[in-house]
């Protein structure tokens, strides 16, 4: 039998309330462990530094161990991306075939088939909370000499906020995590389809706002158990290659913006600069030599050198065309700055330099009980090592993240009462022992993996 599978191939029985509750809380725990994985890996040695040919953005790849299972190797890529929380959340919400194809092209995976087995927490309508939990099955094509893989995993989208009490600075964030589970209704397909079951372990994508509007810190965490007979070196190479595609997301988003701009410009084309009068590149100020090639950017009309422009295949009004666009226009006129060099500034940990008015404004936002985001605050243990009696029930210390940031800790605040169901509460899963499966019942439809052990 070949892919794609029939839509009714997996017979998924209705989940009991206790099973659904357990899976939701398991997804939330894996979601926040993915964030912890991304942050703690920023103190690991740098394995590689990559540069995007289209945006000129740099990315760093590091390798370390999983925050729970120390024997599991995890790769993490870090870069910055010009986007918004809402835009990246919409990209990862694969509710249509065109979005699934765009996702496959961006992450570089050949998705043979994908099905949603259960929707545990549906996405709210436009303008609502960026929250989703579901169980998906996916089959992907692997390189030559490596068997194709499939995976059954929990996918969790969560919006959160980081609050630094010292400055009352508030940062929004979004995480999309994947963590494998075993379901009786989704057995391995080795015998019938010759695919090996792959396990995702606290993997995903983390986005956190920076001090610069429209710029996000972006982490891609990839921890897998490939299973089968794959050599460990090959598995590491696949992890590295997957993380190396981190720059493709910004390239995809900038491409979509470029197509929209070119579509608007088709009605009112811009005048072109005279090549004879141009002695220097309009972007890098490089002097044109006698045999230098001068090119026009078809978006701004400025004369640029070959290093400052690239060709892009664009389909406008059902007609494929090739456009020559300079890097400045492709990046929407935003300067690509070097990445932060300190681990303390590559993530949610940073020294905020804001005005007192801005701090007061953020403070008012943080105290607004209508917020539905998860609030995470960073505090120095030397200053606030002992929480007050009134705060003990509201804050939950997870752990010290890394040796470099051992004085900083996560604190979780429960959501406002009545704002969401208990199953979606972040405080609830902390009080539950997630390493234990829910109470057994006859003919239970779900068997849970022990990947959190």
N, C-alpha and C positions, 0 to 999 in steps of 0.2 A: 504494500500500500504506500502511496506517495503523499506528499504534502501539496496543498493544504488539506487538513482533515475536515470531515463533515462537521457542521456546527453542532450536531447532536452526538458527536463521538464520545465525549465525556458525559457520563450520567451522574450529575451532581445532585445528591439528595439535599433536602432542606436541612440547614444547620439548626441544632438545638440552641436555645438562648445561651446556655453556659458555654457551648463551643464558640459561638459568635463572640461572646464577651472575652473569652480567652484569646482568640485570634486578634481581636482589635487591640487588646493590651499588649500582646506579643509584638504586633506591628509597631505600636508606639514606642516600646522599649528598643526594638531594633532601629527605629528611626532616630532616636536620640543617641544610641550607641554609634550610629553612623557619623553623627556630628562630632562625637567625642573622638572617634577614629581619625577624622579629618584634622582636628586640632592637635591631637597628641603627635601625629606623624610630622608636624611641621618642625619638630626638633630632631628628626632623623637626618642622616647625611643626604646630600643632594646626589642623585644618581645620574641625572641628565638635565640639560637645559635646552629647550626647543624654541624656535621662532617661527611664527606664522608668516608665510610668504605674502599673504593677502593683507593682513592687518598690521604686520610687523610687531605683534604682541609676543612677549616672552612667556614661557611656562616652565616651571620646575617640577621634576619628578623625583619623589623620594620613596624609599622602600623601608618598611618596618614590620612590626608584628601587630596582630589584632589586639584590641584593647581587652578582650575577654579571653580569647584562646591564643596564648602566647606562642604556640607552635605553628600558627597559621600566618604565612607571609602575606602582607597587604601592600599594595602600591597606591600612592596618592599623588595626583598632579595638582598643582596650584597655579592659578593665573588670575587675571582680572578681566572683566567683561563689561562692555558698554551695553547696559540693558536695565530693565526694571524687574522687581520681584513678580509683578503680575505677568510680564511678558514671558519670563522663563517658566513660571508655573503653568501658563497656557501651553507652552511648547511640550512639556512632559505629560500633559493630560491627553492621552491618545484616544480620543473619542470618535475619530473618523479615519477612513483609509488614507486620505492625503496626508494627515498628520503622522500616521504610522510610517508612511513612506519617507516623509521628511526626516523623521526620527532615525530611521534605518540608514539613510544616506549620511546623516550628520555623525552618528556614532560609529559608522563604518561597519555595521553588521549586516549580513545578508539574512534577513528574517524570513525563514521559510514558512512559518505560520505562527499565529498568536491568537489566543482566546482568553476571554475573561470568564473565569469559573464562578466566582462569587464577587458581588459588590457589597462590602460590609458597611462602608460609610460613603454614600454618594457625594459627589461634588455639589456644592451649593450653587445656585444661579449666579449669573454675572453680577459682580459687585459684592458677593458674599465671601465667606471665609475660604481660603485656599487650602482645603482639607479634603483628602480622599484616601480611602483604604479599600483595597481589593485583593483578590487572589487571582493571579494570571498564570497561564501556561504559554511558553514560547519555545520554538525550535529555531536554531540558528545554524548557518552553514559555517564550517570550519575549514582551515587551509588544507592543502593536499597532504595526504598521509595521516591526517588527524580525523577521527570519526566526528560526524556532526553531533551537536549537543542539543538537549532540551532541558528546560527547567520549569519547576512549579514553585512559585514564590509569592510572598506577601509584598505588595507594593503600597507604600505609604507616602502621601504628600502632607506636609505639615508646615504651617506658617508659624513663626515664632519671633520673639523680640528679645534683645539683650539689653539689659539695663546696668549701667555702671553707677552705683550710688555716689561715688566720690564727686562726679560731675553731673549726675542726673542725665547723662547722655544715653539716648535710646537708639538701638539699631534693629531694623527689621531683618528677618532672614527667612529662607525657604529651604526645605530639604525634601528630596525625593529618594527614598531608600528602597532597597530590594533585599529580601532575606528569605531563603528557601524554606519550605515546609513540605512534609510528606502527607499526601491525601490518598485515602483508599480509592477515591473515585478518579484519581489521576496517577495510575501506576507507571513505572518505567516502560518505555517503548523499545527496549533493546531488541527483543525477539521479533516484533512485528514491523519495526521501521528502521532498525539498525542505528539508533541514536543512543548516546550515553547520557545519563542524567547528570546534569551539572548542578552544583550547589552554590548559590550566592550567599555570602556571609557578611552582613552589615555593610553592604556596598551601596553606592549611590552618588548623588550630586548635592552639594551644599552651596548655598548662595547667601552672602551676608553683605549688607550695605556698607559702604565706606563713607568717609566724611565728604567726598565729592559726589554731588547729586548725579544720578545716572550711571554710576560706576559701582560694580559689585565685586567682592572677593568670591572667587569660584574655586571649589574643590571637587575633584573627581576621585572617589575612593573605590578601589576595585580589589575585593578579596573573594577568592573562589576556591572551591574544592573541585578540580576538574574530573576526578574519578577516572574510571577506565584504566588504560595502560599508558597514559600520557607521561612522558619523562618530565621530571620536575623542572629541568632547564627550559623545556618547551612551554610549560605552564607559566613560568616566570616571564618568558618572552611574550606570551599572549597578553599577560597582565600589563606589561610595559607598553605594548603596542596599543592596547585599549586606552590606557591613560594618556598616551601621546596624542590621542585625538581630541584632547580637551579644547584646543583652539578652534575646532570646527564649529562649535556652537555659535561663537561670536561671528565667524565667517558666514554662517547660514543667516543669522539675524541681520547682519549688515547687507547681505545680498538681497534679502527681502525688502529692506528699506531702499536700496539702490533701484530695484525694479519699480517700486512705487514712484520714486522720484523721476526715473526715466519716462514712465508712463505719463506723468504730469507735464514733463518737458516736451513731449512729442507735439503738444499743441502750441507751445511757445518756445521754439529752439533759441538757444543763446548764441550770441555772436562769437566768432573764433578770433583769437589773437593772431596777429600777423607773424608767421614764422620768421620772416626776414628781419623783423625788428627785435626778435628775441635772441639775446646773446647769452642768457643764463636760464637754467631750468627754473620754472616758476615755483617749484616746491623745495628742492634741495640746494638751490643757488649754485649748482655745478655749471661751470663755464662750458659752453658748447665749442668743441674743436671743429676743425675743418671738415672732418668726415663723421661728425656726430649726427645721430639720427634725432630729429625733432618730431615730437608727436603731440597731437591735440587731445586733451581730455574732453570727451564728448559730454561731460556734465557741466564743467565750469568754463571750458573753452580756452584754458591756459595752455601754453606750450611747455611740455615737460620732457625729461629725458627718459630713456628706456627703463631705468631702474625705478622710476617713480610712478609707473603705470602698468596695468595688466589688462589682458583681454578677458571679457566675461560673456558667456553665452546667455542671452536673455530672450525670452519669448514674450513679445508684445503684440496684442491683438491677433493672437494665434499665428504670428509670423516669427520664426526664429531668426535672431540677428546676433552679431558680434559687436560689442561695444568696448571701446578703449577708455578706461576710467583710471584716474590717478588715485593713489593710496589715500590722499587727503579727502577726496570726495567719497571714496568707498567707506571710510571710517566716519562719515558724517561731519567732517571738519573737526574732529576731536583729536587732540594730541595724545599719542600713546606714550605714557610715562613708564620709566623703569619700575619693576616690581619692588616692593619693600624688601630690604635685606635682612631685617631682624625677624625671628620667629614671633616676637611680641607684637609685630606690626603686620604679619601676614594673615592674621585671622581676626577673631572678634576682640582680641586684646589689643588695645591701643590707648595712647594718651590723647584724650580729646581736647582740642583747643577751640572752645566755643565761648561766645559772649554770655554774660550773665543773663541777658534777656532770653537767649536761646535755651539756656539751662532751665530757666523758670518755665519756658514754654514746654520743654520736654518733660519737666516734672509734673506739669498739669496733665500732660498726655498719659504719663505712667500711672497717675492716680485715677484716671477715668475708668470707672467700673464697667463701661460699655464695651471695653476692648475684649475681643475674643481670642487674641493671640496668646501663646505661651510666653510667659515672661521669665527670662533667665538673667540673673544679675551677677556681676563680677565684683567681688569684694576682696580686700586684702585681709588675710587672716590676722595679721599683726594689729590691724585696726579694729576689726570686727570679728574676733575669733570666737566670742561667746555670744550667741544670739539671745535676745531677750526672751522671757517666758512667753510673751504674746506672739513672738515670731516662730517659736519652735514648731508649732503645728502647721505654719504656712510655708516654711522653707525646708528643703530636703537637700542635704549635702551629698553629692554623688561620690566624688573622689578628687584627689589632686591629679591634674592632667599630665604634666611632664616635669622633668627635673628643672627645666628652665622657668616654669611657671608654677612651682610648687606652692606659692603663696596665694594662688588664685583658684577659686572653686566655683562649681556650678551651684546655683540655687534655683529651685523650681517653686513657683507660686501657683497655687491651685486656681482654676478659673472662677470667675464670679458665679455665685449660686444661681442656678436656674438658666444658665446660658447654654448649656449643652447636656447631653445625656451622660449618665455615669460611665457608660462604656467608652466614651471618647475623652474622659477626664484623664489628664496626665498624672494627677495625684493618685488616682485609683490604682494604676498599674504599679506604682512604687510600693503601695501597701500590700500588694499581692505577691505571692511567690510564683513567679512565672516559670521557674524551672520545673514546677510540678504541673502535669496535665490536669485538665478539669476532671471533676468526678466522673468515674466510668458509668456507662449506661449500656444496656443491651444493644448490640448491633450499631455501635457508634460509627458514624460515617467518616470520621476524621481521625487519622493517626498523626501525631505530632513528632517532628524531628527533634533531635537533641543537640542542635547546632549551637545553642546558647550555653551548653555545658563547658 
